[in-house]
């Protein structure tokens, strides 16, 4: 079974795209509707989305920054559906705090590095996470490299 893992920003973009058709709010202002469409296409090539409680917590804590009232019901409903539908792996925080890149990446990203396997592609727009994942032999793609900036 092939899986894709979306870092916080891309999971947030995916949630908003599913809920509203595109990026909304200040947290997603660097993305365009075309970016969501590209993300949706990439995700559709995988059997499942892999997530962690850490990344869902980050998404849950930041999703409403700069978002109008119009989307306040739709986004949590999509989050509930995606959380229920996809694979989630929990790693105790104490298992990753000694990771040599913890100070640079933080908890959520170090958890990613501990749960990724050969069947999972990490899709990220975080250059540091991407570079460290590559250096560890993990499958990763930098979303920025896929985007069309015309």
DSSP file (Angstrom, degrees, kcal/mol; ACC not computed):
  #  RESIDUE AA STRUCTURE BP1 BP2  ACC     N-H-->O    O-->H-N    N-H-->O    O-->H-N    TCO  KAPPA ALPHA  PHI   PSI    X-CA   Y-CA   Z-CA
    1    1 A X              0   0    0      0, 0.0     2,-0.4     0, 0.0    45,-0.0   0.000 360.0 360.0 360.0 125.3    0.0    0.0    0.0
    2    2 A X        -     0   0    0     43,-0.1    45,-1.3   118,-0.1    46,-1.1  -0.711 360.0-173.4 -90.5 138.8    1.5    3.4   -1.0
    3    3 A X  E     -ab  48 120A   0    116,-2.8   118,-2.3    -2,-0.4     2,-0.4  -0.914  15.2-149.4-130.2 156.0    1.0    6.3    1.4
    4    4 A X  E     -ab  49 121A   0     44,-2.1    46,-2.9    -2,-0.3     2,-0.5  -0.985   7.0-154.7-124.3 138.3    1.8   10.0    1.3
    5    5 A X  E     -ab  50 122A   0    116,-3.3   118,-3.3    -2,-0.4     2,-0.5  -0.954   9.3-157.3-111.0 128.4    2.6   12.1    4.3
    6    6 A X  E     - b   0 123A   0     44,-0.7   118,-0.2    -2,-0.5   116,-0.1  -0.911  14.5-131.2-107.9 127.2    1.8   15.8    4.1
    7    7 A X     >  -     0   0    0    116,-2.0     4,-2.9    -2,-0.5     5,-0.3  -0.123  41.5 -85.6 -66.6 176.5    3.7   18.2    6.4
    8    8 A X  H  > S+     0   0    0      1,-0.2     4,-2.6     2,-0.2     5,-0.2   0.896 126.0  46.5 -54.8 -51.0    1.7   20.8    8.3
    9    9 A X  H  > S+     0   0    0      1,-0.2     4,-2.3     2,-0.2    -1,-0.2   0.903 116.6  44.3 -62.5 -40.9    1.4   23.5    5.7
   10   10 A X  H  > S+     0   0    0      2,-0.2     4,-2.6     1,-0.2    -1,-0.2   0.867 112.4  51.2 -74.4 -35.2    0.4   21.0    2.9
   11   11 A X  H  X S+     0   0    0     -4,-2.9     4,-2.7     2,-0.2    -2,-0.2   0.908 111.0  49.9 -65.0 -39.5   -2.0   19.2    5.1
   12   12 A X  H  X S+     0   0    0     -4,-2.6     4,-2.6    -5,-0.3     5,-0.2   0.924 111.2  48.6 -62.3 -44.5   -3.6   22.6    6.0
   13   13 A X  H  X S+     0   0    0     -4,-2.3     4,-2.7     2,-0.2    -2,-0.2   0.910 112.2  49.6 -60.4 -42.5   -3.7   23.4    2.3
   14   14 A X  H  X S+     0   0    0     -4,-2.6     4,-2.6     2,-0.2     5,-0.2   0.933 110.7  48.9 -63.6 -46.5   -5.3   20.0    1.5
   15   15 A X  H  X S+     0   0    0     -4,-2.7     4,-2.4     1,-0.2    -2,-0.2   0.944 115.2  44.2 -58.4 -49.5   -7.9   20.5    4.3
   16   16 A X  H  X>S+     0   0    0     -4,-2.6     4,-3.3     1,-0.2     6,-0.8   0.892 112.2  52.8 -65.4 -38.9   -8.9   23.9    3.1
   17   17 A X  H  X5S+     0   0    0     -4,-2.7     4,-2.1     4,-0.2    -1,-0.2   0.925 111.9  44.8 -62.8 -43.5   -8.9   22.9   -0.5
   18   18 A X  H  <5S+     0   0    0     -4,-2.6    -1,-0.2     1,-0.2    -2,-0.2   0.905 120.4  41.9 -64.4 -41.0  -11.3   20.0    0.2
   19   19 A X  H  <5S+     0   0    0     -4,-2.4    -2,-0.2    -5,-0.2    -1,-0.2   0.854 136.4   9.7 -75.2 -35.7  -13.4   22.2    2.4
   20   20 A X  H  <5S-     0   0    0     -4,-3.3    -3,-0.2     2,-0.2    -2,-0.2   0.490  98.9-105.9-128.8  -7.2  -13.5   25.4    0.2
   21   21 A X  S  <<S+     0   0    0     -4,-2.1     2,-0.3    -5,-0.6    -4,-0.2   0.407  90.8   9.3  93.1  -3.2  -11.9   24.6   -3.2
   22   22 A X  S    S-     0   0    0     -6,-0.8    -2,-0.2    14,-0.1     2,-0.1  -0.986  99.9 -41.9 177.3-177.9   -8.7   26.4   -2.5
   23   23 A X        +     0   0    0     -2,-0.3     2,-0.3     5,-0.1    10,-0.1  -0.415  52.1 178.3 -70.1 140.6   -6.4   28.2    0.0
   24   24 A X        +     0   0    0     -2,-0.1     4,-0.2    47,-0.0     3,-0.1  -0.989  37.0  28.9-139.3 147.3   -8.1   30.6    2.5
   25   25 A X  S >  S-     0   0    0     -2,-0.3     3,-1.0    41,-0.2    41,-0.2   0.025  90.5 -72.9  91.1 163.3   -6.7   32.6    5.3
   26   26 A X  G >  S+     0   0    0     39,-0.6     3,-1.4     1,-0.2     4,-0.2   0.808 122.8  63.7 -65.7 -32.5   -3.4   34.3    6.1
   27   27 A X  G 3  S+     0   0    0     38,-1.0    -1,-0.2     1,-0.3     3,-0.2   0.775 110.9  38.6 -65.3 -24.8   -1.6   31.1    6.8
   28   28 A X  G X  S+     0   0    0     -3,-1.0     3,-2.0    -4,-0.2    -1,-0.3   0.154  77.8 117.0-110.7  18.0   -2.1   29.9    3.2
   29   29 A X  T <   +     0   0    0     -3,-1.4    -1,-0.1     1,-0.3    -2,-0.1   0.663  69.3  62.3 -66.7 -14.7   -1.5   33.2    1.4
   30   30 A X  T 3  S+     0   0    0     -3,-0.2    -1,-0.3    -4,-0.2     2,-0.3   0.580  95.3  77.1 -84.1  -8.0    1.5   32.0   -0.4
   31   31 A X    <   -     0   0    0     -3,-2.0     2,-0.2     3,-0.0    -3,-0.0  -0.704  64.6-154.6-103.2 154.7   -0.5   29.3   -2.2
   32   32 A X    >>  -     0   0    0     -2,-0.3     4,-1.5     1,-0.1     3,-0.8  -0.722  37.3 -99.9-116.6 169.5   -2.9   29.6   -5.1
   33   33 A X  H 3> S+     0   0    0      1,-0.3     4,-2.4    -2,-0.2     5,-0.2   0.863 123.5  59.8 -56.8 -36.7   -5.9   27.5   -6.2
   34   34 A X  H 3> S+     0   0    0      1,-0.2     4,-2.3     2,-0.2    -1,-0.3   0.836 100.3  55.6 -62.8 -32.2   -3.6   25.8   -8.8
   35   35 A X  H <> S+     0   0    0     -3,-0.8     4,-2.7     2,-0.2    -1,-0.2   0.911 107.5  48.0 -67.1 -41.7   -1.4   24.7   -5.9
   36   36 A X  H  X S+     0   0    0     -4,-1.5     4,-3.0     2,-0.2    -2,-0.2   0.928 111.0  51.2 -63.2 -42.8   -4.3   22.9   -4.3
   37   37 A X  H  X S+     0   0    0     -4,-2.4     4,-2.0     1,-0.2    -2,-0.2   0.905 111.6  47.6 -60.8 -40.7   -5.2   21.3   -7.6
   38   38 A X  H  X S+     0   0    0     -4,-2.3     4,-2.5     2,-0.2    -1,-0.2   0.932 112.5  49.0 -63.4 -46.4   -1.6   20.1   -8.0
   39   39 A X  H  X S+     0   0    0     -4,-2.7     4,-2.9     1,-0.2     5,-0.2   0.915 109.8  51.6 -59.8 -44.2   -1.6   18.8   -4.4
   40   40 A X  H  X S+     0   0    0     -4,-3.0     4,-1.9     1,-0.2    -1,-0.2   0.892 110.2  49.6 -60.5 -40.7   -5.0   17.0   -4.9
   41   41 A X  H  X S+     0   0    0     -4,-2.0     4,-0.6    -5,-0.2    -2,-0.2   0.925 112.0  47.4 -64.7 -45.2   -3.6   15.4   -8.1
   42   42 A X  H >< S+     0   0    0     -4,-2.5     3,-1.5     1,-0.2    -2,-0.2   0.946 112.5  49.1 -61.6 -48.4   -0.4   14.2   -6.2
   43   43 A X  H >< S+     0   0    0     -4,-2.9     3,-2.0     1,-0.3    -1,-0.2   0.858 101.5  64.1 -60.5 -36.2   -2.4   12.9   -3.3
   44   44 A X  H 3< S+     0   0    0     -4,-1.9    -1,-0.3     1,-0.3    -2,-0.2   0.674  91.3  66.2 -64.7 -16.0   -4.8   11.0   -5.6
   45   45 A X  T << S+     0   0    0     -3,-1.5     2,-0.3    -4,-0.6    -1,-0.3   0.439  94.9  72.5 -83.1   0.7   -1.9    8.8   -6.8
   46   46 A X  S <  S-     0   0    0     -3,-2.0   -43,-0.2    -4,-0.1     3,-0.1  -0.852  76.3-135.0-119.2 152.7   -1.6    7.3   -3.3
   47   47 A X  S    S+     0   0    0    -45,-1.3     2,-0.3    -2,-0.3   -44,-0.2   0.805  84.4   1.3 -72.6 -30.1   -3.8    4.8   -1.5
   48   48 A X  E     -a    3   0A   0    -46,-1.1   -44,-2.1    38,-0.1     2,-0.5  -0.989  64.0-118.4-156.7 157.4   -3.8    6.6    1.8
   49   49 A X  E     -a    4   0A   0     -2,-0.3    38,-1.1   -46,-0.2     2,-0.4  -0.904  27.5-149.1-100.4 129.8   -2.6    9.7    3.6
   50   50 A X  E     +ac   5  87A   0    -46,-2.9   -44,-0.7    -2,-0.5     2,-0.3  -0.830  25.2 167.1 -96.2 135.7   -0.4    9.1    6.6
   51   51 A X  E     - c   0  88A   0     36,-2.2    38,-2.5    -2,-0.4     2,-0.3  -0.873  24.3-141.4-138.2 174.1   -0.6   11.5    9.5
   52   52 A X     >  -     0   0    0     -2,-0.3     4,-2.1    36,-0.2     5,-0.2  -0.929  30.3-114.8-130.9 157.5    0.5   11.9   13.1
   53   53 A X  H  > S+     0   0    0     36,-0.4     4,-2.4    -2,-0.3     5,-0.2   0.849 116.1  60.3 -58.8 -31.5   -1.3   13.4   16.1
   54   54 A X  H  > S+     0   0    0      2,-0.2     4,-2.2     1,-0.2    -1,-0.2   0.936 106.4  42.8 -62.8 -47.2    1.5   16.0   16.1
   55   55 A X  H  > S+     0   0    0      1,-0.2     4,-2.5     2,-0.2    -1,-0.2   0.889 114.2  51.1 -70.3 -37.0    0.7   17.3   12.6
   56   56 A X  H  X S+     0   0    0     -4,-2.1     4,-2.8     2,-0.2    -1,-0.2   0.880 108.9  52.3 -65.9 -35.7   -3.1   17.2   13.2
   57   57 A X  H  X S+     0   0    0     -4,-2.4     4,-2.2    -5,-0.2    -2,-0.2   0.927 109.8  48.5 -64.3 -43.7   -2.5   19.2   16.4
   58   58 A X  H  X S+     0   0    0     -4,-2.2     4,-1.4     2,-0.2    -2,-0.2   0.938 113.4  46.7 -60.9 -46.3   -0.5   21.8   14.5
   59   59 A X  H  X S+     0   0    0     -4,-2.5     4,-1.9     1,-0.2     3,-0.5   0.932 112.7  50.0 -60.7 -45.5   -3.2   22.0   11.8
   60   60 A X  H  < S+     0   0    0     -4,-2.8     4,-0.3     1,-0.2    -1,-0.2   0.859 111.3  49.4 -61.5 -36.2   -6.0   22.3   14.4
   61   61 A X  H  < S+     0   0    0     -4,-2.2    -1,-0.2    -5,-0.2    -2,-0.2   0.731 122.4  29.4 -77.2 -22.0   -4.1   25.0   16.3
   62   62 A X  H >< S+     0   0    0     -4,-1.4     3,-1.8    -3,-0.5    -2,-0.2   0.546  88.3  95.7-115.5  -8.5   -3.5   27.2   13.2
   63   63 A X  T 3< S+     0   0    0     -4,-1.9   -36,-0.1     1,-0.3    -3,-0.1   0.812  84.7  50.8 -60.7 -32.2   -6.3   26.6   10.7
   64   64 A X  T >  S+     0   0    0     -4,-0.3     3,-1.5     2,-0.1     2,-0.6   0.363  73.6 126.0 -92.6   9.0   -8.4   29.6   11.8
   65   65 A X  T <  S-     0   0    0     -3,-1.8   -38,-1.0     1,-0.3   -39,-0.6  -0.544  93.3  -9.3 -67.6 112.6   -5.7   32.3   11.6
   66   66 A X  T 3  S+     0   0    0     -2,-0.6     2,-0.4     1,-0.2    -1,-0.3   0.693 100.7 138.9  75.2  20.1   -7.1   34.9    9.3
   67   67 A X    <   -     0   0    0     -3,-1.5    -1,-0.2   -42,-0.2    -3,-0.0  -0.829  49.1-126.8-101.8 134.2  -10.1   32.9    8.2
   68   68 A X    >   -     0   0    0     -2,-0.4     3,-1.5     1,-0.1     4,-0.3  -0.251  28.5-103.1 -72.4 164.5  -13.5   34.5    7.8
   69   69 A X  G >  S+     0   0    0      1,-0.3     3,-1.2     2,-0.2     4,-0.3   0.732 110.2  79.2 -59.4 -24.1  -16.7   33.1    9.5
   70   70 A X  G 3  S+     0   0    0      1,-0.3     4,-0.3     2,-0.1     3,-0.3   0.809 100.3  37.1 -56.6 -31.5  -17.8   31.6    6.2
   71   71 A X  G <> S+     0   0    0     -3,-1.5     4,-2.1     1,-0.2     5,-0.3   0.402  83.9 102.7-103.6   1.5  -15.5   28.6    6.6
   72   72 A X  T <4 S+     0   0    0     -3,-1.2     4,-0.4    -4,-0.3    -1,-0.2   0.696  90.5  36.1 -66.5 -19.9  -15.6   28.0   10.4
   73   73 A X  T  > S+     0   0    0     -4,-0.3     4,-1.4    -3,-0.3    -1,-0.2   0.799 115.1  53.4 -94.8 -37.2  -18.0   25.0   10.0
   74   74 A X  H  > S+     0   0    0     -4,-0.3     4,-2.1     1,-0.2     5,-0.2   0.903 103.9  53.0 -69.0 -43.1  -16.6   23.5    6.9
   75   75 A X  H  X S+     0   0    0     -4,-2.1     4,-2.5     1,-0.2    -1,-0.2   0.941 109.6  46.1 -64.6 -49.7  -13.0   23.2    7.8
   76   76 A X  H  > S+     0   0    0     -4,-0.4     4,-2.6    -5,-0.3    -1,-0.2   0.869 111.2  54.6 -61.2 -33.5  -13.5   21.3   11.1
   77   77 A X  H  X S+     0   0    0     -4,-1.4     4,-2.0     2,-0.2    -1,-0.2   0.916 110.1  45.6 -64.7 -41.9  -15.9   18.9    9.4
   78   78 A X  H  X S+     0   0    0     -4,-2.1     4,-2.8     2,-0.2     5,-0.2   0.904 111.2  53.3 -67.2 -40.6  -13.3   18.1    6.7
   79   79 A X  H  X S+     0   0    0     -4,-2.5     4,-2.8     1,-0.2     5,-0.3   0.937 108.8  49.3 -59.5 -45.8  -10.7   17.6    9.4
   80   80 A X  H  X S+     0   0    0     -4,-2.6     4,-2.1     1,-0.2    -1,-0.2   0.921 112.7  47.9 -59.0 -43.9  -12.9   15.2   11.3
   81   81 A X  H  X S+     0   0    0     -4,-2.0     4,-1.8     2,-0.2    -2,-0.2   0.922 114.3  45.1 -64.6 -44.5  -13.5   13.2    8.1
   82   82 A X  H  X S+     0   0    0     -4,-2.8     4,-2.1     2,-0.2    -2,-0.2   0.910 112.3  50.9 -68.0 -41.7   -9.9   13.1    7.0
   83   83 A X  H  < S+     0   0    0     -4,-2.8    -1,-0.2    -5,-0.2    -2,-0.2   0.909 113.9  45.5 -60.5 -41.5   -8.7   12.1   10.5
   84   84 A X  H  < S+     0   0    0     -4,-2.1    -1,-0.2    -5,-0.3    -2,-0.2   0.820 116.5  45.4 -69.8 -31.6  -11.3    9.3   10.6
   85   85 A X  H  < S+     0   0    0     -4,-1.8    -2,-0.2    -5,-0.2    -1,-0.2   0.795 104.7  61.3 -86.6 -30.7  -10.5    8.0    7.1
   86   86 A X  S  < S-     0   0    0     -4,-2.1     2,-0.3    -5,-0.1   -36,-0.1  -0.466  87.5 -88.6-106.5 170.3   -6.7    8.0    7.0
   87   87 A X  E     -c   50   0A   0    -38,-1.1   -36,-2.2    -2,-0.1     2,-0.4  -0.537  39.1-171.6 -77.8 134.0   -3.8    6.2    8.8
   88   88 A X  E     -c   51   0A   0     -2,-0.3     2,-0.5   -38,-0.2   -36,-0.2  -0.996   5.5-165.3-129.5 131.6   -2.4    7.9   11.9
   89   89 A X        -     0   0    0    -38,-2.5     2,-0.5    -2,-0.4   -36,-0.4  -0.967   7.0-155.4-117.7 128.5    0.7    6.8   13.7
   90   90 A X        -     0   0    0     -2,-0.5     2,-0.4   -38,-0.2   -38,-0.0  -0.883   9.9-176.0-105.6 131.7    1.4    8.1   17.2
   91   91 A X        -     0   0    0     -2,-0.5     5,-0.1     5,-0.0   -37,-0.1  -0.994  33.2-112.9-122.8 127.7    5.0    8.2   18.6
   92   92 A X    >   -     0   0    0     -2,-0.4     3,-2.0     1,-0.1     4,-0.3  -0.361  23.5-127.1 -59.4 138.1    5.6    9.3   22.2
   93   93 A X  G >> S+     0   0    0      1,-0.3     3,-2.0     2,-0.2     4,-1.1   0.847 106.6  64.8 -55.5 -36.9    7.5   12.6   22.2
   94   94 A X  G 34 S+     0   0    0      1,-0.3    -1,-0.3     2,-0.2     4,-0.3   0.698  93.1  63.8 -64.9 -16.4   10.2   11.2   24.5
   95   95 A X  G <4 S+     0   0    0     -3,-2.0    -1,-0.3     1,-0.2    -2,-0.2   0.626 111.8  33.1 -80.9 -12.2   11.2    8.8   21.7
   96   96 A X  T X4 S+     0   0    0     -3,-2.0     3,-1.9    -4,-0.3    -2,-0.2   0.496  89.1  90.7-120.1  -5.8   12.2   11.7   19.4
   97   97 A X  T 3< S+     0   0    0     -4,-1.1    -2,-0.1     1,-0.3    -3,-0.1   0.733  88.2  54.2 -67.6 -18.5   13.6   14.4   21.7
   98   98 A X  T 3  S+     0   0    0     -4,-0.3    -1,-0.3     4,-0.1    -2,-0.1   0.379  77.2 126.0 -93.3   4.5   17.1   12.9   21.4
   99   99 A X    X   -     0   0    0     -3,-1.9     3,-2.1     1,-0.2     4,-0.3  -0.408  69.3-127.3 -59.2 134.9   17.0   13.1   17.6
  100  100 A X  T 3  S+     0   0    0      1,-0.3     3,-0.2     2,-0.1    -1,-0.2   0.712 109.0  48.1 -61.4 -18.6   20.1   15.0   16.5
  101  101 A X  T 3> S+     0   0    0      1,-0.2     4,-3.0     2,-0.1     5,-0.5   0.264  78.9 104.9-104.0  11.1   17.9   17.4   14.5
  102  102 A X  H <> S+     0   0    0     -3,-2.1     4,-2.2     1,-0.2    -1,-0.2   0.914  78.8  51.2 -59.1 -45.0   15.4   18.0   17.2
  103  103 A X  H  4 S+     0   0    0     -4,-0.3    -1,-0.2    -3,-0.2    -2,-0.1   0.845 117.8  39.5 -62.5 -32.9   16.7   21.5   17.9
  104  104 A X  H  4 S+     0   0    0     -3,-0.2    -2,-0.2    -4,-0.1    -1,-0.2   0.882 129.2  25.9 -83.2 -41.4   16.5   22.5   14.3
  105  105 A X  H  < S-     0   0    0     -4,-3.0     4,-0.4     1,-0.1    -3,-0.2   0.807  94.6-140.9 -98.3 -33.5   13.2   20.8   13.2
  106  106 A X     X  -     0   0    0     -4,-2.2     4,-1.8    -5,-0.5     5,-0.2  -0.304  38.3 -57.0  92.0 176.8   11.1   20.5   16.3
  107  107 A X  H  > S+     0   0    0      1,-0.2     4,-2.3     2,-0.2     5,-0.2   0.932 126.7  50.0 -64.5 -53.2    8.9   17.8   17.6
  108  108 A X  H  > S+     0   0    0      1,-0.2     4,-1.8     2,-0.2    -1,-0.2   0.898 114.0  45.3 -59.3 -42.8    6.4   17.3   14.7
  109  109 A X  H  > S+     0   0    0     -4,-0.4     4,-2.0     1,-0.2    -1,-0.2   0.875 111.1  52.3 -71.3 -36.1    9.1   17.0   12.1
  110  110 A X  H  X S+     0   0    0     -4,-1.8     4,-1.1     2,-0.2    -1,-0.2   0.851 106.5  54.5 -67.8 -32.4   11.2   14.7   14.1
  111  111 A X  H >X S+     0   0    0     -4,-2.3     4,-1.4     2,-0.2     3,-0.5   0.921 105.4  53.8 -63.6 -42.6    8.1   12.5   14.6
  112  112 A X  H >X S+     0   0    0     -4,-1.8     4,-1.8     1,-0.2     3,-0.8   0.944 105.7  52.7 -53.6 -48.2    7.8   12.4   10.7
  113  113 A X  H 3< S+     0   0    0     -4,-2.0    -1,-0.2     1,-0.3    -2,-0.2   0.782 110.6  48.4 -61.5 -26.4   11.4   11.2   10.5
  114  114 A X  H << S+     0   0    0     -4,-1.1    -1,-0.3    -3,-0.5    -2,-0.2   0.698 115.1  41.8 -87.5 -19.6   10.6    8.4   12.9
  115  115 A X  H << S+     0   0    0     -4,-1.4    -2,-0.2    -3,-0.8    -3,-0.1   0.644  85.8 106.3-103.1 -15.6    7.4    7.1   11.2
  116  116 A X     <  +     0   0    0     -4,-1.8     2,-0.2    -5,-0.2     5,-0.1  -0.367  44.9 176.0 -68.4 142.8    8.3    7.3    7.5
  117  117 A X    >   -     0   0    0     22,-0.1     3,-1.8    -2,-0.1    22,-0.3  -0.742  48.5 -82.4-134.9-176.8    9.0    4.0    5.8
  118  118 A X  T 3  S+     0   0    0      1,-0.3    -2,-0.1    -2,-0.2  -116,-0.0   0.716 125.3  54.1 -65.2 -21.3    9.7    2.7    2.3
  119  119 A X  T 3  S+     0   0    0   -117,-0.1  -116,-2.8     2,-0.0     2,-0.5   0.410  98.7  78.0 -91.5   2.0    6.0    2.8    1.3
  120  120 A X  E <   -b    3   0A   0     -3,-1.8     2,-0.5  -118,-0.2    19,-0.4  -0.945  60.9-157.2-122.8 129.9    5.5    6.4    2.3
  121  121 A X  E     -b    4   0A   0   -118,-2.3  -116,-3.3    -2,-0.5     2,-0.6  -0.889  14.4-143.6 -99.0 128.8    6.5    9.6    0.5
  122  122 A X  E     -bd   5 140A   0     17,-2.4    19,-2.6    -2,-0.5     2,-0.6  -0.840  13.4-164.8 -88.7 121.1    6.9   12.7    2.5
  123  123 A X  E     +bd   6 141A   0   -118,-3.3  -116,-2.0    -2,-0.6     2,-0.3  -0.947  24.2 156.6-107.3 120.0    5.6   15.7    0.6
  124  124 A X  E     - d   0 142A   0     17,-2.2    19,-3.1    -2,-0.6    20,-0.4  -0.949  47.0-157.1-141.4 156.1    6.8   18.9    2.2
  125  125 A X  S    S+     0   0    0     -2,-0.3     2,-0.8    17,-0.2    17,-0.1   0.166  71.2 104.9-113.8  14.4    7.5   22.6    1.5
  126  126 A X     >  -     0   0    0      1,-0.2     4,-2.7     2,-0.0     5,-0.2  -0.853  57.3-161.7 -95.9 108.0    9.9   22.8    4.4
  127  127 A X  H  > S+     0   0    0     -2,-0.8     4,-2.8     1,-0.2     5,-0.2   0.881  87.9  51.2 -61.9 -40.7   13.4   22.8    2.9
  128  128 A X  H  > S+     0   0    0      2,-0.2     4,-2.4     1,-0.2     5,-0.2   0.939 112.7  45.3 -63.5 -46.5   15.2   21.8    6.2
  129  129 A X  H  > S+     0   0    0      1,-0.2     4,-2.6     2,-0.2     5,-0.2   0.925 114.1  50.1 -61.5 -44.8   12.8   18.8    6.7
  130  130 A X  H  X S+     0   0    0     -4,-2.7     4,-2.5     1,-0.2    -2,-0.2   0.932 111.8  47.3 -58.8 -48.3   13.2   17.8    3.1
  131  131 A X  H  X S+     0   0    0     -4,-2.8     4,-2.3     1,-0.2    -1,-0.2   0.904 114.2  46.1 -64.2 -42.1   17.0   17.9    3.2
  132  132 A X  H  X S+     0   0    0     -4,-2.4     4,-1.1     2,-0.2    -1,-0.2   0.900 111.5  51.7 -69.6 -39.5   17.3   16.0    6.4
  133  133 A X  H ><>S+     0   0    0     -4,-2.6     5,-2.6    -5,-0.2     3,-0.5   0.927 111.4  48.4 -61.0 -44.0   14.8   13.3    5.2
  134  134 A X  H ><5S+     0   0    0     -4,-2.5     3,-2.0     1,-0.2    -2,-0.2   0.917 107.3  55.1 -60.5 -43.5   16.9   12.9    2.0
  135  135 A X  H 3<5S+     0   0    0     -4,-2.3    -1,-0.2     1,-0.3    -2,-0.2   0.743 107.2  51.6 -64.3 -21.4   20.1   12.7    4.0
  136  136 A X  T <<5S-     0   0    0     -4,-1.1    -1,-0.3    -3,-0.5    -2,-0.2   0.339 120.4-108.7 -96.0   5.8   18.5    9.8    6.0
  137  137 A X  T < 5 +     0   0    0     -3,-2.0    -3,-0.2     1,-0.2     2,-0.2   0.694  69.6 145.7  78.6  19.2   17.5    7.9    2.8
  138  138 A X      < -     0   0    0     -5,-2.6     2,-0.6    -6,-0.2    -1,-0.2  -0.568  57.5-105.3 -89.1 154.2   13.8    8.6    3.2
  139  139 A X        +     0   0    0    -19,-0.4   -17,-2.4   -22,-0.3     2,-0.3  -0.681  56.8 153.9 -78.4 120.1   11.4    9.2    0.2
  140  140 A X  E     -d  122   0A   0     -2,-0.6     2,-0.4   -19,-0.2   -17,-0.2  -0.998  28.4-164.5-149.3 147.4   10.6   12.9    0.1
  141  141 A X  E     -d  123   0A   0    -19,-2.6   -17,-2.2    -2,-0.3     2,-0.7  -0.999  22.6-131.3-131.9 136.1    9.6   15.5   -2.5
  142  142 A X  E >   -d  124   0A   0     -2,-0.4     3,-1.4   -19,-0.2     4,-0.5  -0.788  13.5-150.6 -86.9 116.8    9.7   19.2   -2.0
  143  143 A X  G >> S+     0   0    0    -19,-3.1     3,-1.5    -2,-0.7     4,-1.2   0.814  92.9  66.3 -58.0 -33.2    6.4   20.6   -3.1
  144  144 A X  G 34 S+     0   0    0    -20,-0.4     3,-0.3     1,-0.3    -1,-0.3   0.842  95.3  57.8 -58.8 -33.1    7.9   23.9   -4.2
  145  145 A X  G <4 S+     0   0    0     -3,-1.4    -1,-0.3     1,-0.2    -2,-0.2   0.696 106.9  48.6 -70.7 -18.5    9.8   22.0   -6.9
  146  146 A X  T <4 S+     0   0    0     -3,-1.5    -1,-0.2    -4,-0.5    -2,-0.2   0.681  91.2 101.4 -91.6 -20.8    6.4   20.7   -8.3
  147  147 A X     <  -     0   0    0     -4,-1.2     2,-0.6    -3,-0.3  -112,-0.0  -0.266  66.7-135.4 -70.9 150.7    4.7   24.1   -8.4
  148  148 A X        -     0   0    0      1,-0.1    -1,-0.1     2,-0.0  -114,-0.1  -0.935  16.0-172.5-105.0 119.1    4.3   26.2  -11.5
  149  149 A X              0   0    0     -2,-0.6    -1,-0.1     1,-0.2    -2,-0.0   0.142 360.0 360.0-101.1  20.1    5.1   29.9  -10.8
  150  150 A X              0   0    0      0, 0.0    -1,-0.2     0, 0.0    -2,-0.0   0.515 360.0 360.0 -62.4 360.0    4.0   31.3  -14.2
